[in-house]
């Protein structure tokens, strides 16, 4: 189902993760699904991160960081060596920072 507790504004609506492996963009007015994006590899539990570029970063529990364009198109992905339940964050130099269940924190260049 949809986890509205981890919703965030972006992509033209409210972006919410789904435990079914889908990312949803809901209309602000009536919460109707504007678009959705299926992300294979696990559930989405963490809050997605909308970027100023209009892209959205989301993580699946299998350890994949996804870059999604507004509209639900997958633009890129990076797979980490462990499971991920944390939300991505932006670091000092606009790098992407993400914690992983292998007990490491990763800093990635935003090449999406």
OpenMM code with the backbone's topology and positions (N, CA, C; nanometers):
from openmm import Vec3, app, unit

residues = "UNK UNK UNK UNK UNK UNK UNK UNK UNK UNK UNK UNK UNK UNK UNK UNK UNK UNK UNK UNK UNK UNK UNK UNK UNK UNK UNK UNK UNK UNK UNK UNK UNK UNK UNK UNK UNK UNK UNK UNK UNK UNK UNK UNK UNK UNK UNK UNK UNK UNK UNK UNK UNK UNK UNK UNK UNK UNK UNK UNK UNK UNK UNK UNK UNK UNK UNK UNK UNK UNK UNK UNK UNK UNK UNK UNK UNK UNK UNK UNK UNK UNK UNK UNK UNK UNK UNK UNK UNK UNK UNK UNK UNK UNK UNK UNK UNK UNK UNK UNK UNK UNK UNK UNK UNK UNK UNK UNK UNK UNK UNK UNK".split()
positions = [
    Vec3(0.0806, -0.1182, 0.0000),
    Vec3(0.0000, 0.0000, 0.0000),
    Vec3(0.0854, 0.1253, 0.0000),
    Vec3(0.0199, 0.2357, -0.0026),
    Vec3(0.0851, 0.3664, -0.0033),
    Vec3(0.1148, 0.4089, 0.1390),
    Vec3(0.2365, 0.4598, 0.1604),
    Vec3(0.2781, 0.5052, 0.2927),
    Vec3(0.2737, 0.6579, 0.2959),
    Vec3(0.1579, 0.7142, 0.3243),
    Vec3(0.1403, 0.8594, 0.3219),
    Vec3(0.2213, 0.9308, 0.4285),
    Vec3(0.2622, 0.8607, 0.5347),
    Vec3(0.3434, 0.9233, 0.6392),
    Vec3(0.4784, 0.9698, 0.5862),
    Vec3(0.5280, 0.9052, 0.4812),
    Vec3(0.6579, 0.9404, 0.4232),
    Vec3(0.6434, 1.0214, 0.2954),
    Vec3(0.5303, 1.0874, 0.2777),
    Vec3(0.5076, 1.1694, 0.1589),
    Vec3(0.5826, 1.3006, 0.1651),
    Vec3(0.6108, 1.3565, 0.0474),
    Vec3(0.6832, 1.4821, 0.0366),
    Vec3(0.6346, 1.5542, -0.0896),
    Vec3(0.6369, 1.6885, -0.0874),
    Vec3(0.5961, 1.7667, -0.2049),
    Vec3(0.7032, 1.7583, -0.3128),
    Vec3(0.6616, 1.7410, -0.4356),
    Vec3(0.7537, 1.7378, -0.5490),
    Vec3(0.6873, 1.6728, -0.6678),
    Vec3(0.7465, 1.6888, -0.7852),
    Vec3(0.6938, 1.6227, -0.9039),
    Vec3(0.5533, 1.6657, -0.9410),
    Vec3(0.5121, 1.7846, -0.8987),
    Vec3(0.3798, 1.8339, -0.9312),
    Vec3(0.2700, 1.7879, -0.8373),
    Vec3(0.3067, 1.7250, -0.7265),
    Vec3(0.2073, 1.6774, -0.6306),
    Vec3(0.2749, 1.6259, -0.5052),
    Vec3(0.2092, 1.5328, -0.4385),
    Vec3(0.2639, 1.4709, -0.3182),
    Vec3(0.3255, 1.3374, -0.3602),
    Vec3(0.4559, 1.3216, -0.3375),
    Vec3(0.5264, 1.1984, -0.3736),
    Vec3(0.5252, 1.1064, -0.2524),
    Vec3(0.4728, 0.9852, -0.2699),
    Vec3(0.4654, 0.8906, -0.1589),
    Vec3(0.5191, 0.7543, -0.2026),
    Vec3(0.5925, 0.6881, -0.1117),
    Vec3(0.6430, 0.5547, -0.1416),
    Vec3(0.5369, 0.4486, -0.1155),
    Vec3(0.5467, 0.3382, -0.1875),
    Vec3(0.4553, 0.2272, -0.1662),
    Vec3(0.5304, 0.1020, -0.1246),
    Vec3(0.4742, 0.0290, -0.0312),
    Vec3(0.5375, -0.0956, 0.0120),
    Vec3(0.5304, -0.2016, -0.0978),
    Vec3(0.4545, -0.1728, -0.2046),
    Vec3(0.4422, -0.2640, -0.3171),
    Vec3(0.5486, -0.2403, -0.4253),
    Vec3(0.6476, -0.1543, -0.3966),
    Vec3(0.7540, -0.1283, -0.4924),
    Vec3(0.7218, -0.0194, -0.5934),
    Vec3(0.6163, 0.0572, -0.5693),
    Vec3(0.5791, 0.1675, -0.6588),
    Vec3(0.5953, 0.3017, -0.5872),
    Vec3(0.6339, 0.4013, -0.6650),
    Vec3(0.6390, 0.5390, -0.6175),
    Vec3(0.5196, 0.6099, -0.6806),
    Vec3(0.4467, 0.6883, -0.6003),
    Vec3(0.3260, 0.7532, -0.6483),
    Vec3(0.3372, 0.9046, -0.6373),
    Vec3(0.2775, 0.9736, -0.7342),
    Vec3(0.2585, 1.1181, -0.7256),
    Vec3(0.1078, 1.1404, -0.7193),
    Vec3(0.0623, 1.1997, -0.6080),
    Vec3(-0.0807, 1.2210, -0.5851),
    Vec3(-0.1169, 1.3669, -0.6036),
    Vec3(-0.2349, 1.3911, -0.6578),
    Vec3(-0.2875, 1.5270, -0.6717),
    Vec3(-0.3073, 1.5862, -0.5328),
    Vec3(-0.2735, 1.7132, -0.5200),
    Vec3(-0.2874, 1.7800, -0.3901),
    Vec3(-0.4343, 1.7891, -0.3472),
    Vec3(-0.5215, 1.8191, -0.4415),
    Vec3(-0.6618, 1.8435, -0.4107),
    Vec3(-0.7367, 1.7219, -0.3590),
    Vec3(-0.7322, 1.6136, -0.4370),
    Vec3(-0.8150, 1.4980, -0.4036),
    Vec3(-0.7354, 1.3694, -0.3812),
    Vec3(-0.6038, 1.3788, -0.3854),
    Vec3(-0.5129, 1.2653, -0.3636),
    Vec3(-0.5288, 1.1549, -0.4683),
    Vec3(-0.5813, 1.1899, -0.5857),
    Vec3(-0.5892, 1.0941, -0.6963),
    Vec3(-0.4477, 1.0703, -0.7504),
    Vec3(-0.4219, 0.9518, -0.7993),
    Vec3(-0.2896, 0.9192, -0.8526),
    Vec3(-0.2677, 0.9940, -0.9835),
    Vec3(-0.1657, 1.0804, -0.9851),
    Vec3(-0.1273, 1.1565, -1.1041),
    Vec3(-0.0389, 1.0705, -1.1945),
    Vec3(0.0594, 1.0040, -1.1329),
    Vec3(0.1434, 0.9067, -1.2017),
    Vec3(0.2020, 0.8109, -1.0987),
    Vec3(0.2480, 0.6973, -1.1474),
    Vec3(0.3158, 0.6014, -1.0607),
    Vec3(0.4327, 0.5419, -1.1373),
    Vec3(0.5260, 0.4874, -1.0625),
    Vec3(0.6471, 0.4303, -1.1211),
    Vec3(0.6816, 0.3031, -1.0449),
    Vec3(0.6850, 0.1904, -1.1150),
    Vec3(0.7211, 0.0637, -1.0531),
    Vec3(0.8730, 0.0521, -1.0458),
    Vec3(0.9246, 0.0282, -0.9246),
    Vec3(1.0686, 0.0162, -0.9026),
    Vec3(1.0972, -0.1259, -0.8526),
    Vec3(1.1397, -0.2152, -0.9401),
    Vec3(1.1643, -0.3532, -0.8988),
    Vec3(1.2799, -0.3620, -0.7998),
    Vec3(1.2703, -0.4551, -0.7087),
    Vec3(1.3821, -0.4756, -0.6177),
    Vec3(1.3498, -0.4580, -0.4718),
    Vec3(1.2252, -0.4402, -0.4379),
    Vec3(1.1935, -0.4286, -0.2970),
    Vec3(1.0900, -0.3221, -0.2702),
    Vec3(1.0589, -0.3074, -0.1448),
    Vec3(0.9623, -0.2075, -0.1001),
    Vec3(1.0281, -0.0711, -0.0892),
    Vec3(0.9447, 0.0307, -0.0862),
    Vec3(0.9902, 0.1671, -0.0600),
    Vec3(0.9381, 0.2054, 0.0782),
    Vec3(1.0276, 0.2317, 0.1713),
    Vec3(0.9869, 0.2708, 0.3064),
    Vec3(1.0334, 0.4113, 0.3424),
    Vec3(1.1398, 0.4575, 0.2791),
    Vec3(1.1997, 0.5870, 0.3128),
    Vec3(1.1326, 0.7002, 0.2354),
    Vec3(1.1418, 0.8198, 0.2907),
    Vec3(1.0879, 0.9386, 0.2254),
    Vec3(1.1695, 0.9708, 0.1010),
    Vec3(1.1045, 0.9877, -0.0149),
    Vec3(1.1757, 1.0259, -0.1368),
    Vec3(1.2314, 1.1679, -0.1246),
    Vec3(1.3279, 1.1991, -0.2098),
    Vec3(1.3910, 1.3312, -0.2080),
    Vec3(1.3702, 1.4002, -0.3421),
    Vec3(1.2832, 1.5032, -0.3480),
    Vec3(1.2691, 1.5799, -0.4717),
    Vec3(1.3872, 1.6757, -0.4873),
    Vec3(1.4395, 1.6854, -0.6082),
    Vec3(1.5524, 1.7735, -0.6366),
    Vec3(1.5043, 1.8976, -0.7111),
    Vec3(1.5831, 2.0048, -0.7087),
    Vec3(1.5464, 2.1278, -0.7783),
    Vec3(1.5417, 2.1071, -0.9291),
    Vec3(1.6043, 2.0021, -0.9794),
    Vec3(1.6031, 1.9708, -1.1227),
    Vec3(1.4701, 1.9115, -1.1674),
    Vec3(1.3811, 1.8820, -1.0715),
    Vec3(1.2540, 1.8192, -1.1032),
    Vec3(1.2579, 1.6684, -1.0894),
    Vec3(1.3771, 1.6138, -1.0687),
    Vec3(1.3890, 1.4699, -1.0487),
    Vec3(1.3582, 1.4341, -0.9033),
    Vec3(1.3332, 1.3068, -0.8815),
    Vec3(1.3045, 1.2559, -0.7484),
    Vec3(1.3971, 1.1382, -0.7225),
    Vec3(1.4612, 1.1351, -0.6058),
    Vec3(1.5440, 1.0227, -0.5666),
    Vec3(1.4650, 0.9384, -0.4676),
    Vec3(1.4677, 0.8068, -0.4882),
    Vec3(1.3975, 0.7143, -0.3998),
    Vec3(1.4842, 0.5904, -0.3811),
    Vec3(1.4653, 0.5233, -0.2675),
    Vec3(1.5413, 0.4015, -0.2396),
    Vec3(1.4469, 0.2838, -0.2230),
    Vec3(1.4917, 0.1678, -0.2699),
    Vec3(1.4194, 0.0438, -0.2449),
    Vec3(1.5017, -0.0399, -0.1483),
    Vec3(1.4348, -0.1282, -0.0771),
    Vec3(1.4997, -0.2030, 0.0302),
    Vec3(1.6098, -0.2962, -0.0176),
    Vec3(1.6163, -0.3262, -0.1462),
    Vec3(1.7229, -0.4125, -0.1970),
    Vec3(1.8570, -0.3391, -0.2084),
    Vec3(1.8587, -0.2087, -0.1779),
    Vec3(1.9827, -0.1315, -0.1820),
    Vec3(1.9983, -0.0464, -0.3060),
    Vec3(1.8908, -0.0232, -0.3792),
    Vec3(1.8988, 0.0564, -0.5014),
    Vec3(1.8511, 0.1990, -0.4767),
    Vec3(1.9288, 0.2950, -0.5254),
    Vec3(1.8914, 0.4359, -0.5279),
    Vec3(1.8442, 0.4658, -0.6695),
    Vec3(1.7235, 0.5158, -0.6822),
    Vec3(1.6611, 0.5427, -0.8122),
    Vec3(1.6497, 0.6922, -0.8361),
    Vec3(1.6736, 0.7348, -0.9594),
    Vec3(1.6477, 0.8722, -1.0034),
    Vec3(1.5291, 0.8657, -1.0992),
    Vec3(1.4239, 0.9398, -1.0671),
    Vec3(1.3000, 0.9352, -1.1435),
    Vec3(1.2653, 1.0760, -1.1899),
    Vec3(1.2291, 1.0874, -1.3152),
    Vec3(1.1832, 1.2170, -1.3675),
    Vec3(1.0373, 1.2377, -1.3313),
    Vec3(0.9977, 1.3648, -1.3270),
    Vec3(0.8573, 1.3982, -1.3083),
    Vec3(0.7785, 1.3264, -1.4175),
    Vec3(0.6763, 1.2560, -1.3804),
    Vec3(0.6001, 1.1763, -1.4752),
    Vec3(0.6230, 1.0281, -1.4554),
    Vec3(0.7255, 0.9916, -1.3778),
    Vec3(0.7485, 0.8527, -1.3436),
    Vec3(0.8516, 0.7785, -1.4264),
    Vec3(0.9239, 0.8469, -1.5131),
    Vec3(1.0256, 0.7814, -1.5959),
    Vec3(1.1555, 0.7617, -1.5174),
    Vec3(1.2051, 0.6392, -1.5145),
    Vec3(1.3327, 0.6109, -1.4476),
    Vec3(1.4463, 0.6670, -1.5314),
    Vec3(1.5311, 0.7468, -1.4673),
    Vec3(1.6439, 0.8101, -1.5370),
    Vec3(1.7762, 0.7411, -1.5069),
    Vec3(1.7873, 0.6799, -1.3903),
    Vec3(1.9107, 0.6114, -1.3544),
    Vec3(1.8955, 0.5395, -1.2218),
    Vec3(1.9962, 0.4576, -1.1911),
    Vec3(1.9943, 0.3862, -1.0636),
    Vec3(2.1354, 0.3458, -1.0262),
    Vec3(2.1554, 0.3304, -0.8964),
    Vec3(2.2823, 0.2844, -0.8396),
    Vec3(2.2462, 0.1812, -0.7337),
    Vec3(2.3141, 0.0660, -0.7362),
    Vec3(2.2873, -0.0366, -0.6368),
    Vec3(2.4014, -0.0418, -0.5361),
    Vec3(2.3665, -0.0291, -0.4093),
    Vec3(2.4632, -0.0349, -0.2998),
    Vec3(2.4788, -0.1797, -0.2526),
    Vec3(2.5857, -0.2105, -0.1773),
    Vec3(2.6136, -0.3490, -0.1388),
    Vec3(2.5285, -0.4046, -0.0240),
    Vec3(2.4351, -0.3276, 0.0265),
    Vec3(2.3498, -0.3755, 0.1345),
    Vec3(2.2097, -0.3198, 0.1198),
    Vec3(2.1212, -0.3616, 0.2079),
    Vec3(1.9842, -0.3115, 0.2060),
    Vec3(1.9809, -0.1645, 0.2463),
    Vec3(1.8802, -0.0925, 0.1981),
    Vec3(1.8645, 0.0499, 0.2303),
    Vec3(1.7225, 0.0745, 0.2790),
    Vec3(1.7138, 0.1330, 0.3971),
    Vec3(1.5853, 0.1749, 0.4529),
    Vec3(1.5857, 0.3256, 0.4814),
    Vec3(1.6958, 0.3925, 0.4487),
    Vec3(1.7088, 0.5353, 0.4796),
    Vec3(1.6770, 0.6218, 0.3583),
    Vec3(1.6434, 0.7461, 0.3870),
    Vec3(1.6154, 0.8435, 0.2821),
    Vec3(1.7450, 0.9044, 0.2304),
    Vec3(1.7532, 0.9311, 0.1015),
    Vec3(1.8710, 1.0013, 0.0498),
    Vec3(1.8696, 1.1465, 0.0970),
    Vec3(1.9874, 1.2041, 0.1076),
    Vec3(2.0019, 1.3446, 0.1472),
    Vec3(2.1048, 1.4101, 0.0552),
    Vec3(2.1055, 1.5422, 0.0535),
    Vec3(2.2018, 1.6168, -0.0272),
    Vec3(2.3135, 1.6663, 0.0634),
    Vec3(2.4378, 1.6386, 0.0240),
    Vec3(2.5548, 1.6802, 0.0999),
    Vec3(2.6013, 1.8198, 0.0628),
    Vec3(2.7117, 1.8598, 0.1206),
    Vec3(2.7663, 1.9946, 0.1049),
    Vec3(2.7910, 2.0333, -0.0407),
    Vec3(2.8473, 1.9437, -0.1190),
    Vec3(2.8805, 1.9733, -0.2584),
    Vec3(2.7769, 1.9191, -0.3557),
    Vec3(2.6527, 1.9104, -0.3093),
    Vec3(2.5410, 1.8572, -0.3873),
    Vec3(2.5571, 1.7090, -0.4189),
    Vec3(2.6397, 1.6413, -0.3408),
    Vec3(2.6519, 1.4973, -0.3525),
    Vec3(2.5325, 1.4339, -0.2829),
    Vec3(2.5035, 1.3105, -0.3185),
    Vec3(2.3950, 1.2361, -0.2562),
    Vec3(2.4543, 1.1522, -0.1438),
    Vec3(2.3966, 1.1633, -0.0262),
    Vec3(2.4440, 1.0893, 0.0908),
    Vec3(2.3345, 0.9907, 0.1302),
    Vec3(2.3756, 0.8647, 0.1517),
    Vec3(2.2775, 0.7627, 0.1863),
    Vec3(2.3387, 0.6575, 0.2778),
    Vec3(2.2643, 0.6178, 0.3791),
    Vec3(2.3079, 0.5136, 0.4712),
    Vec3(2.2641, 0.3777, 0.4215),
    Vec3(2.3469, 0.2780, 0.4489),
    Vec3(2.3228, 0.1432, 0.3997),
    Vec3(2.3315, 0.0450, 0.5162),
    Vec3(2.2638, -0.0673, 0.5072),
    Vec3(2.2631, -0.1667, 0.6132),
    Vec3(2.3947, -0.2441, 0.6243),
    Vec3(2.4928, -0.2119, 0.5405),
    Vec3(2.6244, -0.2743, 0.5564),
    Vec3(2.7105, -0.1930, 0.6538),
    Vec3(2.6463, -0.0997, 0.7268),
    Vec3(2.7094, -0.0142, 0.8284),
    Vec3(2.7996, 0.0934, 0.7709),
    Vec3(2.7755, 0.1311, 0.6461),
    Vec3(2.8501, 0.2402, 0.5837),
    Vec3(2.7532, 0.3461, 0.5342),
    Vec3(2.8051, 0.4670, 0.5251),
    Vec3(2.7333, 0.5785, 0.4660),
    Vec3(2.8032, 0.6096, 0.3341),
    Vec3(2.7285, 0.6211, 0.2270),
    Vec3(2.7869, 0.6421, 0.0949),
    Vec3(2.7610, 0.7840, 0.0465),
    Vec3(2.8603, 0.8406, -0.0190),
    Vec3(2.8499, 0.9723, -0.0810),
    Vec3(2.8669, 0.9508, -0.2312),
    Vec3(2.7641, 0.9837, -0.3073),
    Vec3(2.7622, 0.9590, -0.4507),
    Vec3(2.7539, 1.0891, -0.5264),
    Vec3(2.8223, 1.0962, -0.6393),
    Vec3(2.8096, 1.2116, -0.7281),
    Vec3(2.6754, 1.2035, -0.7979),
    Vec3(2.6090, 1.3147, -0.8119),
    Vec3(2.4788, 1.3185, -0.8762),
    Vec3(2.4952, 1.3208, -1.0280),
    Vec3(2.5202, 1.2052, -1.0854),
    Vec3(2.5410, 1.1934, -1.2297),
    Vec3(2.4146, 1.1470, -1.3032),
    Vec3(2.3005, 1.1567, -1.2393),
    Vec3(2.1787, 1.1073, -1.3010),
    Vec3(2.1306, 1.2016, -1.4083),
] * unit.nanometer
topology = app.Topology()
chain = topology.addChain("A")
for resn in residues:
    res = topology.addResidue(resn, chain)
    for name in ("N", "CA", "C"):
        topology.addAtom(name, app.Element.getBySymbol(name[0]), res)
